[in-house]
């Protein structure tokens, strides 16, 4: 699949707010002692399970934070709202992720991109913003906050039998640009009781091609690692 016109919105949030929403098997990953909460909005194109003849296109918005387990830095998603019913069903069944069907649109307004999402099952949970890239695109430098926030290739979730699962993705480093954001209105952080402290740290990426794998039990993943 391809991810297009993606915007990262990051806020520092007290760890005490986020920690109660995580399972005991993972812990918050902190940057200089600070937890972060992020909203990531984008367009998915050419979404195609292996062997499927056609690709799907839909918008998506994720609410996530940063965790680790067994020394592996990863992402924890509190919610994923997508505008494609088959993708939502497949992710809920196959990955046990908190995907939700939503009315999602991403449109270009002059040089601004306008993103809208409203969850179908609870229309009070929504996200609306306009954003645009600024400046040249470049990969994030290792050791920086933007690299720590964006360059992660693993996701944890709780699967069947309350086991910790890990799912991996593969893509090139994000070609990041600074992003300008306006008209941001979102209630998604209400799900974890977070109050957003002002304007976000914002980045834009025009395009990455992504490959993903089915999740695996963390104990099985560890067992296959060389000693």
Secondary structure, 3 states (H helix, E strand, C coil): CEEEEEEEEEEEECHHHHHHHCCCCCEECCECCEEEEEEEEEEEEEECCCCCCCCEEEEEEEEEEEEEECCEEEEEEEEEEECCHHHHHHHHHHCCCCEEEEEEEEEEECCEEEEEEEECCCCCCEEEEEEEEEEEEECCCCCCHHHHHHCCCEEEEECHHHCEEEEEEECCCCCEEEEEEEEEEECHHHHHCCCCCCCCEEEEEEEEECEECCCEEHHHHHHHCCC
